C-alpha cells in the first residue's frame, strides 16, 4: 500500500479485517458507553472476511469508539450491529499497544 518507513525498508503497510461476535453484556456496554450513528452501506473488509459478515445488518459506527481503539495511531473502521451482536473491523497498520 506504499507507506514505507525508515525503520523498515520498502512498503510495509498491512491491512487486517475481522468479525467478532459480542456477548450480550459486551454489546450492552458498548452501546451505553459510546454514541453510535447509522452507517449506510456497511463495512468494507478483505475478501476472505466478507462471507462472515452478517447480511441485512443495521450497521452503526462511533467516532468515539474508533478513537478509543486506534488511539489515533492507525486508520480503522468499526461497524456494530447491536441486534446481531456483531462487530466488524478493518484497519491499516494497527500496532500493538505499548
N, C-alpha and C positions, 0 to 999 in steps of 0.2 A: 504494500500500500504506500510505501515510499517515505516513511518518517524515519530517516536514518539519524542515528545519534552518534556522537563522537566516541562514546564508550563501547559501541558495538558497530563494527564496520558493516556497511550495506544496509538495505532496507530491513528493518527489524520490527515492523508493525505486526500485530496479530489480533485476531478477532475471535471472540467466543460468544456463543449463543446457548441458551438453555431454557428449560421449562421446569418449574418447581411446583409440586403440589403442596399447598399450605395446609397446616392443621386448621381446624375451625378457630381455635384460640389465637393463632398467629394472624389469621385473616382479620379477626375482630380487632386485634391490637393495631395492625397496620391501618385499618380503616379509621380507627379513632385517633391515632397519633399524627396522621398526615392529611392534608387537603388533596382530594383527588378530583380530576376533571375527566370528562369523556374524551376518548381517543379514537375518533373515527378512522377506519382503515386498518386498525390493528397493528401488531408488531411486525417488523422486518427482521428475519432471522436467517441464519445459514440454512441451506437446503436440507442438510441432514437432520435438522431440528423441526422443520416445518411439519412433518407428519405427527409430531407430538403436541403441536399447538392446538388447543381446542377450537373448533369451529363454532359459529353462531355465538360468539362471546360478546360480553358487554365490557369492552376494554376501558380501563381508566389508567391515567398517569398522574404522577405527582412530582412537581419540581422540587419540593422539599425532600421527598424520599430519595430522588435521584441525587441531590446534593449531599445527603447524608451518606449514601452508599459510596459514591465516587469520590467524595471529599474534594471535588474539583481537580482531581489528578488524572482523570481519563474521561473519554466520551462514552456514554452509555444510555440506553433506553430501558425502561422497566414498565411493563404493562401488567395490570392485575385485573382479573375478573373475580369479583367477590362472590358471585353466585356459584362459580365452579371451583373456588379456592385455588386458582391457578395464577402463578406469576411467571412471566416470560421476560427474559433479559437478552440484551445484545450489547456487547461492549467491545471497544477498541483499545488495546493496550492497557488492560487492567493490571494493576500492580498489587503485590502482596502488601498488606499493611505492616508498617514497621513500628 
